[in-house]
Amino acid sequence: MKHTLFAIAVSLFISSCAPTRDAIYFNELQESKISSKTPIPESIIQNNDLLSISVSSRNTAATEIFNMPGIIGGSELASAYLVNSDGNIVFPLLGTITATGLSKRELQDKLTKTLVDNQLLTDPIVSIRFLNFKITVLGEVNHPTVLTVPSEKISLLEAIGLAGDLTLQARRDNVLIIREENSQKIIKRINLNSTEVFRSPYYYLKSNDVIYVEPNKARLASARANPQWIPYALSGLSIAIGIATLIKF
């Protein structure tokens, strides 16, 4: 019985082990300089995004109305605007403005032009930031999480690091990135064993990106070979052995 238990434990251990090579990032990377001219992508505004919009001009008194605090979710936030389910924000004096599908720069230009065309301000400066810039990391990471990024700049490697790094059972050659733009979901697979990741347009992430890390074959085989009842069976078997030993002596 003891030999049987030992054999089961060894088989469980072996099935859960991943090849060492599969657990290493950038297998092919040698000492070198990699030219990386990948620009930081502009996130596209989506429904339910929370934006901070501030307006300034030479006429300070005239800009005050555009910088009034708003109530979002019961909390008062300075110059906060929620993009509603129709893709619009309600801006002082200008009314309903379509925001969904635009980048921050495009919305800035749109608001600036509208303020000037309506002769509300002269030479206005509009600044916009995401208040809910977030990245979701799921799958074979040590700490699956939703990351809030105040700086609005984060790379794929930084997001994985903030999620506690990949587990030993993670596939590093097939990391999935899900991105939503223009009412479409874009699916991209990244190989972290290749230096091409540094040149990928998905190296820097956009707001609301989702990272999913798949389990490797060893992890899947372990899950199939070791149903959830096995730990309970092993515990029961250990108790039975203990009782049998006591009876024997």
C-alpha positions in Angstrom: 0.0 0.0 0.0 2.8 2.4 0.9 4.5 1.6 -2.5 1.3 2.3 -4.3 0.9 5.7 -2.6 4.5 6.6 -3.4 4.0 5.7 -7.1 0.8 7.8 -7.3 2.6 10.8 -5.7 5.6 10.5 -8.1 3.3 10.2 -11.2 1.4 13.3 -10.0 4.6 15.2 -9.6 6.0 14.2 -13.0 2.7 15.1 -14.8 2.7 18.5 -13.3 6.3 19.4 -14.3 6.9 21.5 -17.4 10.0 21.3 -19.6 12.6 23.8 -18.4 12.9 25.4 -21.9 9.2 26.1 -22.0 9.5 28.1 -18.8 12.1 30.6 -20.1 11.3 33.8 -21.8 13.0 34.8 -25.1 14.8 31.5 -25.7 16.3 32.8 -28.9 17.5 36.1 -27.5 21.3 36.7 -27.7 23.2 39.7 -26.5 22.3 42.4 -29.1 20.6 45.7 -29.7 17.0 45.5 -30.9 15.6 48.4 -32.8 12.2 49.1 -31.4 10.2 51.9 -33.0 6.8 50.7 -32.0 4.7 53.7 -31.1 2.5 53.8 -28.1 -1.0 53.2 -29.5 -3.8 55.6 -28.8 -6.7 54.0 -27.0 -10.1 54.4 -28.6 -12.9 55.8 -26.5 -15.6 53.2 -25.8 -19.1 53.2 -24.2 -18.9 53.4 -20.4 -15.4 55.0 -20.4 -14.8 57.6 -17.8 -13.0 60.7 -19.1 -11.4 63.7 -17.4 -11.8 66.7 -19.6 -10.4 70.1 -18.7 -10.6 73.3 -20.6 -8.3 76.4 -20.3 -8.0 79.7 -22.1 -6.9 83.3 -21.6 -10.3 84.0 -20.1 -10.2 82.1 -16.9 -13.7 83.1 -15.8 -15.3 81.9 -19.1 -13.7 78.4 -18.7 -15.0 77.8 -15.2 -18.3 76.3 -16.4 -16.4 73.7 -18.4 -14.4 72.5 -15.4 -17.2 72.0 -12.9 -17.0 68.7 -10.9 -19.5 66.0 -11.8 -21.2 63.3 -9.9 -20.2 59.8 -11.1 -21.5 56.7 -9.3 -22.3 58.9 -6.2 -18.8 60.3 -6.0 -17.8 63.8 -7.0 -15.0 63.9 -9.6 -13.4 67.0 -11.0 -14.3 67.4 -14.7 -15.4 63.8 -15.1 -17.6 62.7 -18.0 -19.1 59.3 -18.4 -19.5 58.0 -22.0 -23.1 56.7 -22.0 -24.5 53.6 -23.7 -25.2 55.7 -26.9 -21.5 56.7 -27.1 -22.1 60.3 -26.0 -21.0 62.7 -23.3 -23.0 65.8 -22.2 -20.7 68.8 -22.3 -21.6 72.2 -20.7 -23.2 74.6 -23.2 -22.4 72.3 -26.1 -24.9 69.6 -25.2 -24.5 66.0 -26.5 -21.1 65.2 -28.1 -20.4 61.8 -29.7 -17.2 60.3 -28.2 -17.2 56.6 -28.8 -15.0 55.5 -31.6 -12.7 58.6 -31.3 -9.2 58.8 -29.9 -8.4 61.3 -27.2 -6.8 63.6 -29.7 -9.8 63.4 -32.1 -12.2 64.3 -29.3 -9.9 67.2 -28.2 -9.9 68.6 -31.7 -13.7 68.2 -31.9 -14.3 70.0 -28.7 -11.8 72.7 -29.5 -13.4 73.4 -32.9 -16.9 73.4 -31.4 -16.0 75.9 -28.7 -14.4 78.2 -31.2 -17.2 77.9 -33.8 -19.8 78.7 -31.2 -17.7 81.7 -30.0 -17.6 80.5 -26.5 -13.8 80.7 -26.0 -10.9 82.1 -27.9 -7.9 79.8 -28.4 -9.1 77.1 -25.9 -6.9 74.3 -24.8 -8.7 71.0 -24.2 -7.0 68.2 -22.2 -8.5 64.7 -21.9 -7.4 61.7 -19.8 -8.9 58.2 -19.2 -9.9 57.8 -15.6 -10.6 54.1 -16.1 -7.6 53.0 -18.2 -7.5 49.3 -17.2 -6.0 46.0 -18.3 -7.3 42.6 -17.4 -4.9 39.7 -17.0 -6.3 36.1 -16.8 -5.2 32.5 -17.0 -1.9 31.0 -16.0 -0.5 33.9 -14.0 0.2 33.9 -10.3 -2.3 36.7 -9.5 -5.1 37.2 -12.1 -6.1 40.8 -11.8 -7.5 44.0 -13.3 -4.8 46.6 -13.5 -5.6 50.3 -13.3 -3.0 52.4 -15.2 -3.0 56.1 -14.3 -0.1 56.8 -16.6 -2.1 55.4 -19.6 1.1 53.6 -20.7 1.8 49.9 -20.0 3.6 47.1 -22.0 2.6 43.5 -22.2 5.6 42.5 -20.0 4.8 45.1 -17.4 1.2 43.8 -17.2 2.4 40.3 -16.7 4.9 41.4 -14.1 2.1 43.2 -12.1 0.0 40.0 -12.3 2.8 38.1 -10.5 4.5 36.7 -13.6 3.4 33.6 -15.5 3.2 30.2 -13.8 5.5 27.4 -14.7 2.5 25.7 -16.4 1.9 28.7 -18.8 2.3 28.7 -22.5 4.8 31.5 -23.3 4.6 31.0 -27.0 0.9 31.7 -27.4 -0.3 34.6 -25.1 -3.6 35.9 -26.2 -4.5 39.6 -26.4 -8.2 40.6 -26.9 -8.8 44.2 -27.9 -12.1 45.9 -28.7 -12.2 48.6 -31.3 -15.1 50.0 -33.5 -17.5 47.4 -32.1 -15.2 44.6 -33.1 -13.0 42.3 -31.0 -9.5 41.9 -32.3 -7.6 38.7 -31.4 -3.8 38.6 -31.4 -1.4 35.9 -30.3 2.0 36.8 -29.0 5.1 34.5 -28.7 7.1 35.5 -25.6 9.9 33.1 -26.7 10.6 35.3 -29.8 12.3 38.7 -29.9 9.6 39.8 -32.3 7.4 40.7 -29.3 9.5 43.9 -28.9 8.5 45.0 -32.5 4.8 44.0 -32.2 2.2 46.7 -32.4 0.6 44.9 -29.4 3.7 45.2 -27.2 2.1 48.4 -25.7 -1.4 47.8 -24.5 -4.6 49.9 -24.9 -7.3 50.6 -22.4 -9.6 47.6 -21.8 -7.2 45.1 -23.4 -7.6 41.6 -22.0 -4.5 39.2 -21.7 -5.2 35.5 -21.4 -2.4 33.1 -20.8 -3.1 29.5 -21.8 -2.0 26.4 -19.8 0.6 24.2 -21.4 0.2 20.5 -22.3 1.6 19.3 -19.0 -0.9 21.4 -17.1 -3.8 20.1 -19.2 -2.6 16.5 -18.9 -2.4 16.9 -15.2 -5.9 18.3 -15.0 -7.3 15.4 -17.0 -5.3 12.7 -15.2 -6.0 14.1 -11.7 -9.8 14.6 -11.1 -10.8 16.6 -8.1 -11.7 13.4 -6.1 -8.1 12.1 -6.1 -6.9 14.3 -3.1 -9.9 13.0 -1.1 -9.2 9.4 -2.1 -5.6 9.8 -1.1 -6.5 11.2 2.2 -8.9 8.4 2.8 -6.3 5.9 1.8 -3.8 7.4 4.2 -6.3 7.2 7.1 -7.0 3.5 6.2 -3.3 2.7 6.2 -2.9 4.4 9.6 -5.8 2.4 11.1 -4.5 -0.8 9.6 -1.1 -0.1 11.1 -2.6 0.5 14.6 -4.6 -2.7 14.4 -1.5 -4.7 13.4 0.5 -3.5 16.4 
